[in-house]
Amino acid sequence: MTLLGQQAIRQKLENLPDWSSAGHSIKRTIAFDTFRQGIDFVCIFADLIESWDHHPDLEIRDNEVTVYCASRTEKGITQNDFATARRIDDVIASTLLFEEQD
């Protein structure tokens, strides 16, 4: 898979408003009402993404979970990372476990 340039990354991020560029990855942070809700989300999410051929990195801080997408073999951001981000958005939208905080 080919690495994307900064202009292509910025353009693709316009279609993913909850995501931003973070060095050699794209990221999204989800805030939960409680730490436990964040952990529950990670457990459900881990079961779903296990079958994917592209695993994001996850960071848990208090009641927030940050998801990072990057292509390790390419050492940067590829089209596959944006496809994964869209899948993640679909999972978040369909998860009844939590309501995102504004």
N, C-alpha and C positions, 0 to 999 in steps of 0.2 A: 504494500500500500504506500502511496506517495505522501510525503509530508505536505501540509498546506502552508502557504505563505500567510503573513500577517493580514494582508488585505482580504484574502479568502476567509480567514478565521473571523475577522470583524463582520464580514457580510453574513456568514452563517450564524453568528451569534445574534444578529438582528431578528432571526426567526426563533430564537430560544431566549426569551427575555429574562428568565430566571437564572441563566448561565452567564459566566464571565470568563475571561482569559486569566490564567494563573500560571505564568511562566510557560512551561512546556506541556500544559494541560488546560482543560476547561473545567470549571467547577460550578457546583450548585450547593447552597446551604439551605437546609430545611430546619425550621425552628418548631419545636414541639412544646406542649404545655408542661411536660415533665420529662425528666431524664429517662424514666421507665418507658414512656411512649417512644422515645428515640431508640432505645435498645430493642423494643418490640419491633419497630420498623426495620432495624438492621437485620434482625433474625428472619423476618418474612422476606425481606429483600435478598438476603444471602441465599435463601432457598431458591428464589426465582432466577437469580443471575448465575447460579452454579451451572445451569445448562447453556448459558451464553458462551460464545468463544472469545469474549472480550470482557475481562473483569475490571471494574473501576476500583480505585482506592477509596477507602472510607475513613473518615476522621470523626470521632465522637468527642464533643466538648460540652459538658453540662447538658443542656436540653437541645443542643444543635448537632445535626449530622451533616457533614460536608462530603459530597461525592466528587471525586476527581476522575476525569477521563483522559487518558493519554495512551499512546501506542508505545509500549516499552521497546519492542523490537525496532521501531523506527525512531525512537527517542524524541517524540514530539506528537503533534496533533495531526490526525488523518481524518478522512471522511468517515471511517469506522467509528471514531470517537463521537462524531455528531449523530450517527445512527444510534449509538448506544445512549447518548444523552436523550434523544427523542423517546427511546424505549423506557428510559428511567422516568421521564416526564409522564408517560402513559401509566407506569406503575404507581407513581405518586398520585396521579389524578384518580386512579381506581381504588386506592387504599382507603378503606373506611376506618382504619385504625386511629386516625388523627385528623385534625383540622389544622392547616397551617396558620401560623400567627402572622399578622400584618406587621 
